[in-house]
């Protein structure tokens, strides 16, 4: 891992990711689009507002927006 970065947490759901982002000083949030829970990774990214967000998916049923 690059020494300029530190892993704050790993979340199992978008809700958990948002809660973690609120209690840490995350500057970058990396999200999987198809997270477990009621919210998607995209929902979480839109609510995380202040941090830079990187979204990805490995699932073909979630194509990239064009």
N, C-alpha and C positions, 0 to 999 in steps of 0.2 A: 504494500500500500504506500502511496505517496505521503511523505511526512508532512506535507502542507495541509493534509486533510485528516480529520478524526471522525470516526463513526459514532454518532450520538445515540442511535437506536435502530432497531429493526422492528417493524410493525407487521402484524398479520392481517390487518384490515385498514381501509382508508380512514375509518374513525380513529383507530389507534394511532395512525400516522399523524393525523391532525392534532391529537392530544399531545403526542410527543413533540411535535413542532412548536406547540404553544409553551411547553415547559423547558425547552432547550433553546439555545441561541443558534439555530440552524440557519446557515447562509445558503445552503443548497439542499434541495430535497429531491431524491430520486424515487420515482413511483412506477409501479407496474400498473397499466391501465385496468387489468382484470383482477384487482384486489378483492379479497373476500369481504363480505359485509354489505350493508345497504348502499353505501356510496361507492362509486368507481374511483379509480386513480385520477381521472379527469375532474370529477367533482371535488376531490381533495385538493388538487392543484389550483382550482379556481378559488377555493376558500383559504388557501395558504397565503395568498396575496403578497406578503412582504418578502418572501424568500424566492430565490431563483429555483425553478423547478425543471427537472429533466424527466420526461415521460417516455416509457417504452412498453412494448408488449411482444411476447413471443407466440401469441395466439393469432392464427390467420383469420379468425372470425371477427377481429377488431382491426380492420384495415386503417391505414393512415388517412387522415383527412387530406383532401387535395384542394 
